[in-house]
Amino acid sequence: MVKSLKIGISGPSGMQKSETIKSIIDMLKDEDISVGGMITEPIMEDNRRVGFQVMDWQTKEKAVFSHLDLDSQIEIKGYGVNLDSLDEVGVKAIKDAANKRDVVLIDEIGKMQVESEKFADTVRKILELNKPLIITFEKKSRNTLLQDLRRRDDVRMLELTDVNKELLPYKVVELIKEELKGD
């Protein structure tokens, strides 16, 4: 069975991958293509990032996923990590999108997210579906899930840069439209 196109968008931290994803979603919506899944957004206080929240794109449900003030057994780059919020909101959003939307979105696979076995298992299962998928991740990340993702021949890797930041959403939308037209 031929699997649908998967698009991996990488970029350094701070490149605004989530903002690019939101542009792609808006453009797909204009084409009557439904998108669902998980978005990871920074939590800002006084122009300083203090954490991240995970959001279900369909329901807009949000949960604090990591925070500088969060006391947790898992701490990455000074952020305490709440895997329960990722599993309850993010993983649920990804599974719902796989069942109910044209395109599945996973923003982002990073050091914090891969601490959740439930999240990693869900991503691996979603990769096997015959459904278009958009994934974002930090360019330098070397976790095993991303190494597996990069080795797949059904994943089209794109790098978000200052030079292509404005054009990349158009490229992604065209790829997805071509993929869905072939179904």
Secondary structure as UniProt FT lines:
FT   STRAND          6..11
FT   TURN            13..14
FT   HELIX           17..30
FT   TURN            31..32
FT   STRAND          35..45
FT   TURN            46..47
FT   STRAND          48..56
FT   TURN            57..59
FT   STRAND          62..67
FT   TURN            68..69
FT   STRAND          75..76
FT   TURN            77..78
FT   STRAND          79..81
FT   HELIX           83..85
FT   HELIX           86..91
FT   HELIX           92..100
FT   STRAND          103..109
FT   TURN            111..112
FT   HELIX           113..115
FT   HELIX           117..127
FT   STRAND          133..138
FT   TURN            139..140
FT   HELIX           144..151
FT   TURN            153..154
FT   STRAND          155..159
FT   TURN            162..167
FT   HELIX           168..181
//
